[in-house]
Amino acid sequence: MAEARPSVDLEAYCTRYAGRACTIRALFVASKKDPSTERHALSIAAADLRANTADTALYTEVVSRLNAACAAYASQHMMDVQGGTANMAARQTSRDAHPLSSEAIVPQEFDEQWVKETDTRSRAQLEKLEAELNGYKTNQIKESIRMGHNDLGDFFVRRGLLELALRNYIKTRDYCVTSKHIVQMCLNVIRVAMEMREFSVVENYVQRAEQAPDVLNDPILVVKLSCCAGLASLAKGNYDRAAFQFASCSLGPNEEHTEGLSESLSELVALDDVALYGGLTALATFSREELDSKVIQPTAPFRGFLEIYPEMREIINDFHNSRYSSALANLEGMLPDLKMDMFLDKHVQKLCAMIRAKALLQYVTPYTVVDLNVMASAFHTHVTGLSAELENLIDENQMAGRIDVNCAILHRKSINSRAAMLNQALMHVQDCFIDLETALLRMHMNRANLEIKGHSARQDGMNGDERELAIE
């Protein structure tokens, strides 16, 4: 069976992001080398770089890659023509199934004049910014020095020199005098560090921003910091922490608040992305009760994000209502598109495996004996494959039980709940005895006018007899 290809609309996908995020997302899609999206993604990236940045080095590289991809496509097309009607029919079927593989994407002429003019203008602007900053430092004007480093950081971001941008943003830390300045510095560092994939730096500066005064008074800023922390945790594979951070996000009370949040997040993620990341990590790590209270309930803060991503909402509802086959099938259908996401690409297979394992465990939890034929039918799979999955869960100590291969039956080891309850009650009784003896001892000491004093520096030098005299 041919591997499913992504069905994402690249034009609509990339327009959700602002700043360099549009270019970075498009380049990541192009890096997957999928023939239905590569040339289109490179074309979008080249156009965005020329229109919204001064990054001539990356523009040159992208145009070169685009022209090479177009040449390879033309060569393959000629081979298909020479190969006969069978290959042409196959390619026509592929184009019908994936309209993004449009042949309208043609080689793009390299705009050498724009590159030269941009480089010349950028050199002059850099000299001006550096001269202004030196003047501010000579006059020892803290606010002007801070703004000068910010201007240099913005300039280097437009040029694609992220390390220099990060260095200048960090330097503004010594010149921040208000809470607003501290938050602005942290957000600038987070934005650049996120593109550089320096997620430890992201976590560090999220914590700095959260400690700034008056941050809690800005709900949009609170959600943005939670999203940044969630992205860093997701990228580092800390899924349970990422789930809690995303689940704490809220769309807000009205449409105006939602639009402001979307605009604030657009240089990092879209609102749909927050719903996707939070939904997947919650499915993989939350217990059934946590999933209900933090995600599904109408009063849950995260519920608003699911309303703007109906596919994710249906998967979570199906999973929570034990319609596992429907939830897993819909999740598998989204897999090609999920692999096109730069934050999910390396984690989506593991997350899906965790979600499937969790579904299997929840299915067998109420039973001590499970017919694998019935279970395989519920999960739309074969008994052989299901047995292998259950064996892995048993080997990993996620489930206690044995599998009767001949009869296709799973025997789960049941826990003696009565004995466990009695053992817990006995432990509580022992704790009560200890507390009672301690209370009686204190009561008798008070009645005898005895007092035990802590060791002081003077008492540490006493011998045994002198210490005994210290007890009155």
Residue pairs with C-beta under 8 A, 6 or more apart in sequence:
3 336
4 333
4 335
4 336
5 34
5 36
5 97
5 98
5 336
6 34
6 36
6 37
6 336
6 337
6 339
6 340
7 98
7 336
7 337
8 29
8 37
8 100
8 337
8 340
9 100
10 26
10 29
10 37
10 40
10 41
10 44
10 100
11 44
13 25
13 29
14 22
14 25
14 26
14 44
14 48
15 22
16 266
16 270
16 272
17 25
17 266
17 267
17 269
17 270
18 263
18 266
18 267
19 52
19 191
19 266
19 267
20 53
20 157
20 160
20 195
20 267
21 266
21 267
21 268
21 269
22 44
22 45
22 48
22 52
23 45
23 48
23 49
23 52
23 53
23 58
24 195
24 342
25 342
26 41
26 42
26 44
26 45
26 48
27 41
27 42
27 45
27 62
28 340
28 342
28 345
29 37
29 38
29 41
29 340
30 37
30 38
30 41
30 42
30 45
30 65
32 38
32 339
32 340
35 73
35 101
36 94
36 98
36 100
36 101
37 100
37 101
37 340
38 69
39 66
39 69
39 70
39 73
39 105
40 100
40 102
40 105
42 62
42 65
42 66
42 69
43 66
43 105
43 108
45 62
46 59
46 62
46 63
46 66
46 108
49 55
49 58
49 59
49 62
50 59
50 111
50 114
53 59
53 158
53 159
53 160
54 118
54 121
54 122
54 158
54 159
55 158
55 159
55 160
56 114
56 115
56 118
56 119
56 159
57 160
58 160
59 115
60 110
60 115
63 108
63 110
64 110
66 107
66 108
67 107
67 108
67 110
70 105
70 106
70 107
71 107
77 91
79 87
80 87
80 88
80 91
81 88
94 101
95 101
95 102
95 103
122 155
122 159
125 155
126 155
129 148
129 151
129 152
129 155
130 152
132 148
132 151
133 145
133 148
133 149
133 151
133 152
136 144
136 145
136 147
136 148
137 145
142 175
142 177
143 175
143 177
145 175
146 172
146 175
146 176
146 181
149 168
149 169
149 171
149 172
149 175
150 168
150 169
150 172
150 184
150 188
152 164
152 165
152 168
153 165
153 166
153 168
153 169
153 172
153 188
153 192
154 165
155 165
156 162
156 164
156 165
156 168
157 165
157 192
162 192
162 195
162 196
163 196
165 192
166 189
166 192
166 193
166 196
166 201
169 185
169 188
169 189
169 192
170 185
170 189
172 181
172 185
172 188
173 182
173 185
175 181
176 182
176 185
179 212
179 213
179 214
179 215
182 208
182 209
182 212
183 209
183 212
183 215
183 221
186 205
186 206
186 208
186 209
186 212
187 209
187 224
189 201
189 205
190 201
190 202
190 205
190 206
190 209
190 228
191 267
191 268
193 199
193 201
193 202
193 205
194 202
194 228
194 231
194 232
194 268
197 235
199 231
199 232
199 235
199 236
200 232
202 228
202 229
202 231
202 232
203 229
203 232
203 233
206 225
206 228
206 229
206 232
209 215
209 221
209 225
210 225
215 221
215 222
215 225
216 222
219 250
219 252
219 257
220 252
220 257
220 260
220 261
220 264
221 264
223 249
223 250
223 252
223 261
223 265
224 261
224 264
224 265
224 268
226 245
226 246
226 248
226 249
227 245
227 246
227 249
227 265
227 268
227 269
227 274
228 268
229 245
230 242
230 245
230 246
230 249
230 274
230 277
230 278
230 281
231 242
231 268
231 269
231 277
231 343
233 239
233 241
233 242
233 245
234 242
234 277
234 281
234 343
234 344
234 347
235 343
237 347
237 350
239 281
239 284
239 285
239 347
239 351
239 354
240 281
240 285
242 277
242 281
243 278
243 281
243 282
243 284
243 285
243 286
244 294
246 274
246 277
246 278
246 281
246 282
246 302
247 278
247 282
247 286
247 294
247 295
247 300
247 301
247 302
248 301
248 302
249 274
249 278
249 301
249 302
249 305
250 301
250 302
250 304
251 257
251 258
251 261
251 271
251 304
251 305
251 308
252 258
252 260
252 261
252 304
258 271
258 304
261 271
262 270
262 271
265 271
265 274
269 277
269 343
271 305
271 308
272 308
272 309
273 341
273 343
274 305
275 305
275 306
275 308
275 309
275 312
276 309
276 312
276 338
276 341
276 344
277 343
277 344
278 295
278 302
278 305
279 295
279 306
279 309
279 312
279 313
279 315
279 316
280 312
280 344
280 348
280 351
280 355
281 351
282 290
282 291
282 294
282 295
282 302
282 316
283 291
283 315
283 316
283 319
283 351
283 355
283 358
284 351
284 354
284 355
284 358
285 354
286 294
286 295
288 320
288 362
291 316
291 319
291 320
292 320
293 300
294 300
294 301
294 302
295 302
295 303
295 306
295 316
296 303
296 316
296 317
296 320
297 303
306 312
306 313
306 316
307 313
311 330
311 334
314 330
315 327
315 330
315 331
316 327
318 324
318 326
318 327
318 330
319 327
319 355
319 359
322 362
322 363
324 359
324 362
324 363
324 378
324 379
325 378
325 379
325 380
327 359
328 355
328 356
328 359
328 379
329 380
331 352
331 355
332 352
335 348
335 352
338 344
338 345
338 348
339 345
339 348
341 348
344 351
356 389
357 389
357 393
357 398
359 379
360 379
360 389
360 390
360 393
361 393
361 398
361 399
363 370
363 375
363 378
363 379
364 370
364 375
364 390
364 399
364 401
364 410
364 412
367 412
368 411
368 412
368 414
369 409
369 410
369 411
369 412
370 409
370 410
370 412
371 408
371 409
372 383
372 386
372 387
372 390
372 403
372 408
372 409
372 410
373 383
373 408
375 386
375 410
376 382
376 383
376 386
379 386
383 408
387 403
387 405
387 408
390 399
390 401
390 403
390 410
391 403
393 399
394 400
394 401
394 402
394 403
399 412
400 412
400 413
401 410
401 411
401 412
401 413
402 410
402 411
402 413
403 409
403 410
403 411
404 410
404 411
445 451
445 452
449 472
450 471
450 472
451 471
451 472
452 471
453 459
453 470
453 471
459 466
459 467
459 470
462 470
